[in-house]
Amino acid sequence: MRSFVHPLETKSRNLPIFNKAIKTLSGIAADIAAENVYLSTANRRYFPVTEELFPRLYGIYRNALDALEFKTEFPMFISNEYKIEASTSGGSDSYVITISSGAVDRLNDEELAALIGRELGHIGCGHMQYKQLFKAVKNIAGIAGKIGKAAAAGMLSALISWNKASEFTADRAGAVAAGSVQAVIGLIAAQNGIKEKSTYIDFDPYKDIDSEELPENIGFLGGMVFLEMMEETSCQYGITRIDELKKWASSSECRADYPQIYYRYASLTYNETFFNATDSEQLYNMHCYADNGDPGAAYSLGMLYLSGKNGLPENIPVGLEYIKSAALGEGKKAFYAIYAIGIFYRDGFNGIAQNLNSAWHMISYSAETCGRSASDALKCFAYDGTKLSLNTFEKVCGKTDVTAEADEKFRRLLWIPKSEQIYRADSIGKYAAAICLSGIFRKEEAGLPLFIPWEYILENCLSAEYYNGADFLYAGKTRIYPMERGDTAVSKTAVKIMQSLIKK
Amino acid sequence: MLDNIVFFSEDVFIDSRDKAAIDALYNNDASKTILKFISDNGLEGIYEYIYKSSYARLTENTSPVIFECLKNSCEMFALDSIPEIYAEFSYENTASLGGMNKPFITLNTEYIRTVDKKTLLGIIASKIAEIKAGHAQVRFMMWVLEMVGQYIPALLSKILTAALDECEKNMVYTSDRAFYLATRNYGLTVQQMFGNKISKEMADRFCITDNKCGEYCFQYDDFFEYKNNHSELHMLQSILSSQPFIPVRIERLNAFIEEEAI
């Protein structure tokens, strides 16, 4: 029978000290009574999730129930809470799930399925009776007086260890409900507040502690502190849980019990076994995921068709279609596909005509995500023996020297969107201009601001006659910026960039 | 971000009141007892474990801008090893110190999103200066008292609480100085004092500029007029807040800037 229970949980539950702790704590009924009060009042405090009120959420919930093979539907509510969280209350087959409005607002469908699936996992694996006792564990301080601190410390340690393992199990349930471990990882990233890529931070979990081990020698007081602190933690064991999930998703157990999770993860991570898939079952799964819009599977399949590997026939039109479909998706593999198409444009490839401008856009857009620097990407433009590799956009522009005040001023004046980084900007008399990654924003006298993309500038290349001693810098017939005062930051940088990019 | 990083000695950025309060804490036997208690119960290890297993660490790879601020700040305040830095999901405008002997910094994610690079540098610099001034140890002791105070003898707990409160009241002065020294922007430093009390948008409306407190001046003057006449205000401050009132912080910062100019 297939199971997603983490082995550490099974091990923890079988320890005699765990059972002793459960027996000892079972005498404390007050908190369980409080749970029942919660049950009876939830429907007066929160919005119920029904098909009529929240069709999207209800649909996700129903799918999660089916994926985890639940026959019963439990009442679910939405609480008004900024955090991304869910909780389950109740016992004896009568449960209530509550999810926060922050989660509904910020998570995508798969992540919501993972969040709900985690709660269903807690219910399905019988965690709730222990979780309730866990809440009562503060009373262990009183019990310690009777059974001794050493015995109480042992119990605490066993409970903490089980609690952690139960979270590992719940994550697996979340992955089963969502059909992907990436959804659970996305959920954890969101709970850490770093789901959306911001200017300053990105998510790259690291590991330098053993995910299954606890700190050595947790004594009685240490255990109490541990519990208190964990209770205040927004995403308990978040980083180690990611590590555990990844291990599971690439294991033979996962492949046997939940092949859809295994293959989907493999397609996203370039798992060697997957990429070298030759058996019909794996190839069948790859096609299913690719055809359902999974960029990882589409990219991998596209490359296999282009090269005619792993038992697939060489079929360039089909391969290109898969690559294009991957490029339209989301995530890292979509960037790989965009990069690949950029290379096809650079060189011209089976029905794709050479187009250097498109190549430049696609390669520079995707290079960083594909683990290449922008300068590496621009090495791709070393065509016809002209070496432009060192004169990259970044190399020419360097880091921005625009102050925060100037940045604000030029953004307003030239209508520069926030998504653009300003590298150089200055104004002379009634002229103002700013150099950005997508092009040049400029304004003349009382006119409206004008945006001149690099694509246009490349097509209408600057030539020496325009920028040597001329009054204005031009791209074709479009005036860009005054040259008369010599080394204006914008003109000088624009010329340098063009000198770097234009085929000499 | 910074072309020429200026190095500041401890005498410059650590406020004398702050130093005196911390010296007094360590001269107190109660602090030795609590430090032994922390060590005997492995509390620092537990604290570190929970952070490492639950929160995302920001690295040079994932957060180059933050890391650059961190490196520059360490150089500025001569901190030998670069501390770890974590992100925590919260809408509150706060940054905090964690750990004790191996301190680290925590930045709230919504905060990171809403501030510009200069402010970020100021925030991180103020935390680095705090580490250098020994605030991490003080804050850890405060945290331990809050968590397991009931397991410590009552008298010891009260003595420690008084000494730690005194430290907490004076720590912000060092933090304010460091923010100012790193950014050299008076208006931003004053705005930052409002940090987690009101939203940035509202703070902007005080029109605090480079050399004066703008609209906030009226409140500032009112405060001191009242303060000079009513000693109850001091009592109120002790009851309401563990930190000095903002006008007092501004006054202390002004004095520092004047002193530095001389």
Chai-1 contact restraints between the chains, C-beta under 6 A:
chainA,res_idxA,chainB,res_idxB,connection_type,confidence,min_distance_angstrom,max_distance_angstrom,comment,restraint_id
A,N192,B,A56,contact,1.0,0.0,6.0,A-B,restraint_1
A,N192,B,F89,contact,1.0,0.0,6.0,A-B,restraint_2
A,G193,B,F89,contact,1.0,0.0,6.0,A-B,restraint_3
A,G193,B,T109,contact,1.0,0.0,6.0,A-B,restraint_4
A,I194,B,A56,contact,1.0,0.0,6.0,A-B,restraint_5
A,I194,B,A87,contact,1.0,0.0,6.0,A-B,restraint_6
A,S198,B,R113,contact,1.0,0.0,6.0,A-B,restraint_7
A,Y200,B,S63,contact,1.0,0.0,6.0,A-B,restraint_8
A,Y200,B,V65,contact,1.0,0.0,6.0,A-B,restraint_9
A,Y200,B,I66,contact,1.0,0.0,6.0,A-B,restraint_10
A,Y200,B,I112,contact,1.0,0.0,6.0,A-B,restraint_11
A,I201,B,L58,contact,1.0,0.0,6.0,A-B,restraint_12
A,I201,B,S63,contact,1.0,0.0,6.0,A-B,restraint_13
A,I201,B,A87,contact,1.0,0.0,6.0,A-B,restraint_14
A,D202,B,T62,contact,1.0,0.0,6.0,A-B,restraint_15
A,D204,B,T62,contact,1.0,0.0,6.0,A-B,restraint_16
A,Y206,B,R57,contact,1.0,0.0,6.0,A-B,restraint_17
A,I209,B,K52,contact,1.0,0.0,6.0,A-B,restraint_18
A,P215,B,G45,contact,1.0,0.0,6.0,A-B,restraint_19
A,P215,B,I46,contact,1.0,0.0,6.0,A-B,restraint_20
A,P215,B,Y49,contact,1.0,0.0,6.0,A-B,restraint_21
A,G219,B,N41,contact,1.0,0.0,6.0,A-B,restraint_22
A,L221,B,N41,contact,1.0,0.0,6.0,A-B,restraint_23
A,L221,B,V148,contact,1.0,0.0,6.0,A-B,restraint_24
A,G222,B,N41,contact,1.0,0.0,6.0,A-B,restraint_25
A,G222,B,G42,contact,1.0,0.0,6.0,A-B,restraint_26
A,G222,B,I46,contact,1.0,0.0,6.0,A-B,restraint_27
A,V225,B,L43,contact,1.0,0.0,6.0,A-B,restraint_28
A,V225,B,I46,contact,1.0,0.0,6.0,A-B,restraint_29
A,V225,B,M147,contact,1.0,0.0,6.0,A-B,restraint_30
A,F226,B,I46,contact,1.0,0.0,6.0,A-B,restraint_31
A,E228,B,M147,contact,1.0,0.0,6.0,A-B,restraint_32
A,M229,B,I50,contact,1.0,0.0,6.0,A-B,restraint_33
A,T233,B,S54,contact,1.0,0.0,6.0,A-B,restraint_34
A,S234,B,F89,contact,1.0,0.0,6.0,A-B,restraint_35
A,C235,B,S54,contact,1.0,0.0,6.0,A-B,restraint_36
A,Q236,B,S54,contact,1.0,0.0,6.0,A-B,restraint_37
A,Y237,B,S53,contact,1.0,0.0,6.0,A-B,restraint_38
A,Y237,B,S54,contact,1.0,0.0,6.0,A-B,restraint_39
A,G238,B,S54,contact,1.0,0.0,6.0,A-B,restraint_40
A,I239,B,S53,contact,1.0,0.0,6.0,A-B,restraint_41
A,T240,B,S53,contact,1.0,0.0,6.0,A-B,restraint_42
A,A404,B,D116,contact,1.0,0.0,6.0,A-B,restraint_43
A,A404,B,K118,contact,1.0,0.0,6.0,A-B,restraint_44
